[in-house]
Amino acid sequence: MLLDVSFAVDSNPLPVAAEVARTAEEIGFAALWTPETGHNGFLPLVLAAEHTSRISIGTAVAIAFPRSPMVTAQIAWDLAAFSGGRFILGLGTQIKAHIERRFSTPWDAPVGRLRDYILALRAIWQSWQSGDRLNYRGQFYQHTLMTPFFSPGPINDPDIPIYIAGVNSGLAHLAGELCNGFHAHPLNSAKYTAEVLRPQIAIGATKAGRNPADCAVAGSSFVITGPDSESRERVRTFVRQQISFYGSTPTYRAVLECHGWGHVGEHLSQLASQQRWAEMPALVTPEMEETFAVEADPADVGLALRERYDGLLDRIGLYMPFIPGQMDDFWRKLAADLR
């Protein structure tokens, strides 16, 4: 199991990208991922690539549909070339409300549209690498013009890995069919991964004539830890807030339903619609907390993660910020324990 790390989502990663990337590589993380929330997910990776030589870098995730496949293809091509083949393109669909109301772009058949998007990307890359005519005609995307002036030309590492993110079975199936990896949502559990995600990835891969092992499964785990009870309780409060926030999203309810907690998700959605955010964490029971989070002393976090996720996740990250100079010994031991 490989240990990954992500930039914090609540601040602009650009000013710290170089330092975070250098330190992450020195500590032994396998990959550094950028989210796309309040800031662009691609820009910090330019700095990360420039200041490292071994660590993989990727988006987890860039939102696909607001960008033309041609736009995404170009960004990914340049990052792959600049990083020496260390770039991983992570794509996500987002949810309907954000695509339509925040990005003002179409939302229809998200699984089918993302399949078409991925095929379009690979057709564009193939055209650039080979010089062959671009003639992609899909259900949602058509790319039929590429002149030498606008082609970046071949690169040394043209086979750019594509990961997609998702919660439900349709996207897991698509990952098995077409992708190099699948990013499981932070609201996840060993049971849901074993009974829903892994089987759907295998079905998609088998139908496409692929080996399911060719699609890595990456996850992010809530971890409750700390050097003393007071610090651990602060983390516990944060984890309960995040579980309740994610659990309020109807799209993610399948994870709760897998454990018989669908009614809790409905209640959380009602509270969220009334903006009663402060009341939501109280609905997270100790059993839910234990299911969605790993609790251990700092020295034992690696062992606890292995016990829960070995055979289920190929890559794992912690749902907590990595700040160079803070807890470096903890992260270094964790990376060694999971290597």
C-alpha positions as CSV (number, residue, x, y, z in Angstrom):
1,M,0.0,0.0,0.0
2,L,1.4,3.4,-1.0
3,L,1.1,6.5,1.1
4,D,-0.1,9.6,-0.7
5,V,-0.6,13.2,0.4
6,S,-2.7,16.0,-0.7
7,F,-2.5,19.8,-0.5
8,A,-4.8,21.3,2.1
9,V,-8.1,22.3,0.6
10,D,-8.7,25.5,2.7
11,S,-5.8,27.6,1.4
12,N,-4.1,28.6,-1.8
13,P,-1.4,25.9,-2.5
14,L,0.6,28.0,-4.9
15,P,2.7,29.9,-2.3
16,V,3.7,26.6,-0.5
17,A,3.7,24.2,-3.5
18,A,7.5,24.0,-3.9
19,E,8.2,23.5,-0.1
20,V,5.4,20.9,0.3
21,A,6.5,19.0,-2.7
22,R,10.2,18.9,-1.7
23,T,9.4,17.8,1.8
24,A,6.8,15.2,0.7
25,E,9.4,13.6,-1.6
26,E,12.1,13.6,1.1
27,I,9.7,12.0,3.7
28,G,8.8,9.2,1.3
29,F,5.3,9.9,0.1
30,A,4.4,8.1,-3.2
31,A,2.3,10.8,-4.7
32,L,1.2,14.4,-4.1
33,W,-2.3,15.3,-5.2
34,T,-4.0,18.6,-5.6
35,P,-7.8,19.1,-5.1
36,E,-9.8,21.6,-7.0
37,T,-12.1,23.4,-4.6
38,G,-11.4,27.1,-4.3
39,H,-8.2,27.1,-6.4
40,N,-7.1,25.6,-9.7
41,G,-5.9,22.0,-9.4
42,F,-3.2,22.1,-12.1
43,L,-1.2,25.2,-11.3
44,P,0.6,24.0,-8.1
45,L,1.7,20.8,-9.9
46,V,4.0,22.9,-12.2
47,L,5.9,24.0,-9.1
48,A,5.8,20.6,-7.6
49,A,7.2,19.0,-10.8
50,E,10.0,21.7,-10.9
51,H,11.2,21.1,-7.4
52,T,11.1,17.3,-7.2
53,S,12.4,14.4,-9.3
54,R,10.8,11.1,-8.0
55,I,7.4,11.7,-6.4
56,S,4.3,11.3,-8.6
57,I,2.0,14.3,-8.9
58,G,-1.6,14.4,-9.8
59,T,-5.0,16.1,-9.6
60,A,-7.4,14.6,-7.1
61,V,-9.4,15.7,-8.8
62,A,-9.8,18.2,-11.6
63,I,-13.5,18.8,-12.6
64,A,-13.9,17.4,-16.1
65,F,-17.1,18.8,-17.7
66,P,-16.5,22.5,-17.4
67,R,-13.3,22.0,-19.5
68,S,-13.3,20.8,-23.1
69,P,-11.3,17.6,-23.5
70,M,-8.9,19.5,-25.7
71,V,-8.2,22.0,-22.9
72,T,-7.6,19.2,-20.4
73,A,-5.5,17.2,-22.9
74,Q,-3.2,20.1,-23.5
75,I,-2.6,20.8,-19.8
76,A,-2.0,17.1,-19.0
77,W,0.4,16.8,-22.0
78,D,2.5,19.7,-20.8
79,L,2.6,18.4,-17.2
80,A,3.5,14.9,-18.3
81,A,6.4,16.2,-20.4
82,F,7.6,18.7,-17.7
83,S,7.5,16.2,-14.9
84,G,9.2,13.4,-16.8
85,G,6.2,11.2,-16.9
86,R,5.2,11.6,-13.2
87,F,1.9,13.3,-13.8
88,I,-1.4,11.4,-13.1
89,L,-4.6,13.0,-14.5
90,G,-7.4,12.6,-11.9
91,L,-10.8,13.6,-13.1
92,G,-14.2,14.0,-11.4
93,T,-17.7,14.7,-12.5
94,Q,-18.8,16.8,-9.4
95,I,-22.5,16.8,-8.8
96,K,-25.4,18.2,-10.8
97,A,-26.0,21.4,-8.8
98,H,-22.3,22.5,-9.1
99,I,-22.0,21.7,-12.7
100,E,-25.2,23.5,-13.7
101,R,-25.3,26.3,-11.2
102,R,-21.6,27.0,-10.3
103,F,-20.0,26.2,-13.6
104,S,-23.0,26.9,-15.9
105,T,-22.3,23.8,-18.0
106,P,-24.5,20.8,-19.1
107,W,-25.2,17.9,-16.8
108,D,-26.5,14.8,-18.5
109,A,-25.6,11.1,-18.3
110,P,-22.5,11.8,-16.2
111,V,-21.0,8.3,-16.5
112,G,-21.5,8.2,-20.3
113,R,-20.2,11.7,-20.7
114,L,-17.1,10.9,-18.7
115,R,-16.5,7.8,-20.7
116,D,-16.7,9.9,-23.9
117,Y,-14.4,12.5,-22.3
118,I,-11.7,9.9,-21.5
119,L,-11.8,8.4,-25.0
120,A,-11.6,11.8,-26.5
121,L,-8.5,12.6,-24.4
122,R,-6.7,9.5,-25.5
123,A,-7.6,10.1,-29.2
124,I,-6.1,13.6,-28.9
125,W,-3.0,12.4,-27.2
126,Q,-2.6,9.6,-29.8
127,S,-2.9,12.2,-32.6
128,W,-0.2,14.4,-31.0
129,Q,2.1,11.5,-30.4
130,S,1.8,9.8,-33.8
131,G,1.0,12.7,-36.1
132,D,-2.0,10.9,-37.4
133,R,-5.2,12.7,-38.3
134,L,-7.5,13.5,-35.3
135,N,-10.9,12.1,-36.0
136,Y,-12.7,11.5,-32.8
137,R,-16.5,11.4,-33.0
138,G,-18.2,10.5,-29.8
139,Q,-21.7,10.9,-28.3
140,F,-20.9,14.1,-26.5
141,Y,-17.5,15.2,-27.9
142,Q,-16.2,15.5,-31.5
143,H,-12.6,16.5,-32.2
144,T,-11.8,16.4,-35.9
145,L,-9.3,19.2,-36.5
146,M,-5.7,19.3,-35.5
147,T,-3.1,21.1,-37.7
148,P,0.6,21.0,-37.1
149,F,0.6,24.6,-35.9
150,F,-1.6,23.6,-32.9
151,S,-0.1,20.2,-32.1
152,P,2.5,20.1,-29.3
153,G,4.0,17.1,-30.9
154,P,5.3,13.9,-29.3
155,I,6.7,13.6,-25.8
156,N,8.8,10.9,-24.0
157,D,6.0,9.7,-21.7
158,P,2.7,9.9,-23.7
159,D,0.8,7.2,-21.8
160,I,-0.7,9.5,-19.1
161,P,-2.5,7.6,-16.4
162,I,-6.1,8.6,-15.8
163,Y,-7.8,8.1,-12.4
164,I,-11.4,9.0,-11.9
165,A,-13.2,9.8,-8.6
166,G,-16.6,8.5,-7.6
167,V,-18.8,7.1,-4.9
168,N,-21.4,5.0,-6.7
169,S,-21.2,1.8,-8.8
170,G,-21.4,3.4,-12.2
171,L,-18.2,5.3,-12.0
172,A,-16.4,2.4,-10.3
173,H,-17.5,0.2,-13.3
174,L,-16.2,2.9,-15.7
175,A,-12.8,3.0,-13.9
176,G,-12.4,-0.7,-14.3
177,E,-13.4,-0.4,-18.0
178,L,-11.1,2.4,-19.0
179,C,-8.9,3.9,-16.2
180,N,-5.6,3.3,-14.5
181,G,-7.1,4.1,-11.1
182,F,-10.1,5.0,-9.0
183,H,-10.3,7.6,-6.2
184,A,-12.7,6.5,-3.6
185,H,-14.5,9.3,-1.8
186,P,-13.4,10.1,1.8
187,L,-16.9,9.0,3.0
188,N,-16.0,5.4,2.5
189,S,-15.6,2.2,4.4
190,A,-13.9,-1.2,4.1
191,K,-17.3,-2.8,3.7
192,Y,-18.4,-0.5,0.9
193,T,-15.1,-0.9,-0.8
194,A,-15.2,-4.7,-0.6
195,E,-18.9,-5.1,-1.5
196,V,-19.5,-2.3,-4.0
197,L,-16.4,-0.6,-5.4
198,R,-14.0,-3.5,-5.9
199,P,-16.7,-5.8,-7.5
200,Q,-17.8,-3.1,-9.9
201,I,-14.3,-2.3,-10.9
202,A,-13.7,-5.9,-11.6
203,I,-16.9,-6.2,-13.6
204,G,-16.0,-3.2,-15.7
205,A,-12.5,-4.5,-16.3
206,T,-13.6,-8.0,-17.2
207,K,-16.1,-6.8,-19.7
208,A,-13.4,-4.7,-21.3
209,G,-10.9,-7.6,-21.4
210,R,-8.7,-6.0,-18.8
211,N,-7.1,-7.3,-15.6
212,P,-8.9,-5.6,-12.6
213,A,-5.5,-5.2,-11.0
214,D,-4.6,-2.7,-13.7
215,C,-7.0,-0.2,-12.0
216,A,-5.5,0.9,-8.7
217,V,-7.9,1.9,-5.9
218,A,-6.9,5.0,-4.0
219,G,-8.6,6.1,-0.8
220,S,-8.5,8.8,1.9
221,S,-9.0,7.8,5.5
222,F,-10.2,9.9,8.4
223,V,-7.7,9.2,11.2
224,I,-8.3,10.1,14.9
225,T,-5.0,10.4,16.6
226,G,-2.9,12.7,18.7
227,P,-0.3,12.8,21.4
228,D,-2.9,13.3,24.2
229,S,-6.6,13.0,24.8
230,E,-7.3,16.7,24.3
231,S,-5.7,16.8,20.9
232,R,-7.4,13.6,19.9
233,E,-10.8,14.9,20.9
234,R,-10.3,18.0,18.7
235,V,-9.6,15.7,15.8
236,R,-12.7,13.6,16.7
237,T,-14.9,16.7,16.6
238,F,-13.5,17.6,13.1
239,V,-14.0,14.1,11.8
240,R,-17.6,14.0,13.0
241,Q,-18.3,17.3,11.3
242,Q,-16.9,16.0,8.0
243,I,-18.8,12.8,8.2
244,S,-22.0,14.6,8.8
245,F,-21.3,17.1,6.0
246,Y,-20.6,14.4,3.4
247,G,-23.4,12.2,4.7
248,S,-25.9,15.0,4.0
249,T,-25.2,14.8,0.2
250,P,-27.9,12.6,-1.4
251,T,-25.4,11.4,-4.0
252,Y,-23.2,9.8,-1.3
253,R,-26.1,8.1,0.5
254,A,-25.3,4.7,-1.0
255,V,-22.4,4.5,1.4
256,L,-24.6,5.0,4.4
257,E,-27.3,2.7,3.0
258,C,-24.6,-0.1,2.8
259,H,-24.5,0.0,6.6
260,G,-28.2,0.5,7.2
261,W,-27.9,4.2,7.9
262,G,-29.9,5.6,5.0
263,H,-32.3,7.3,7.4
264,V,-29.5,9.2,9.0
265,G,-28.5,10.5,5.6
266,E,-32.0,11.7,5.0
267,H,-32.1,13.5,8.4
268,L,-28.7,15.1,7.6
269,S,-29.9,16.3,4.3
270,Q,-32.9,17.9,5.9
271,L,-30.7,19.7,8.4
272,A,-28.4,20.8,5.7
273,S,-31.2,22.2,3.6
274,Q,-32.2,24.3,6.6
275,Q,-28.6,25.3,7.2
276,R,-28.6,23.8,10.7
277,W,-25.0,22.8,10.3
278,A,-24.2,22.8,14.0
279,E,-26.8,20.1,14.8
280,M,-25.5,17.7,12.2
281,P,-22.4,16.1,13.9
282,A,-24.7,14.9,16.8
283,L,-26.2,12.4,14.3
284,V,-22.9,10.7,13.8
285,T,-23.0,7.7,16.2
286,P,-19.9,6.1,17.7
287,E,-20.4,3.1,15.4
288,M,-20.5,5.4,12.3
289,E,-17.3,7.1,13.6
290,E,-15.6,3.8,14.0
291,T,-16.7,2.7,10.5
292,F,-15.5,5.8,8.6
293,A,-12.4,6.6,10.7
294,V,-9.4,4.8,12.0
295,E,-8.4,5.6,15.6
296,A,-4.9,4.8,16.9
297,D,-1.9,6.2,18.7
298,P,0.4,8.1,16.3
299,A,3.0,5.3,16.2
300,D,0.3,2.7,15.4
301,V,-1.6,4.5,12.6
302,G,0.2,2.6,9.8
303,L,-0.6,-0.8,11.4
304,A,-4.2,0.3,11.9
305,L,-4.5,1.3,8.3
306,R,-3.0,-1.9,7.1
307,E,-5.4,-4.0,9.2
308,R,-8.4,-2.2,7.7
309,Y,-7.4,-1.7,4.1
310,D,-4.8,-4.2,3.0
311,G,-6.2,-5.9,-0.1
312,L,-8.8,-3.2,-0.5
313,L,-6.8,-0.1,-1.2
314,D,-3.6,0.2,-3.3
315,R,-2.9,3.8,-2.3
316,I,-4.0,5.7,0.8
317,G,-3.9,9.2,2.1
318,L,-4.9,10.7,5.4
319,Y,-7.8,13.2,5.6
320,M,-5.6,15.6,7.5
321,P,-3.3,18.4,6.4
322,F,0.4,17.9,5.7
323,I,2.4,20.9,6.8
324,P,6.2,20.7,6.4
325,G,8.0,21.1,9.7
326,Q,5.0,19.8,11.7
327,M,4.7,16.1,12.6
328,D,7.4,15.2,10.0
329,D,8.6,12.3,12.2
330,F,5.0,11.0,12.3
331,W,4.6,11.2,8.5
332,R,8.1,9.6,7.9
333,K,7.3,6.6,10.1
334,L,3.9,6.2,8.5
335,A,5.4,6.3,5.0
336,A,7.9,3.6,6.1
337,D,5.2,1.5,7.7
338,L,3.1,1.5,4.5
339,R,5.9,1.1,2.0
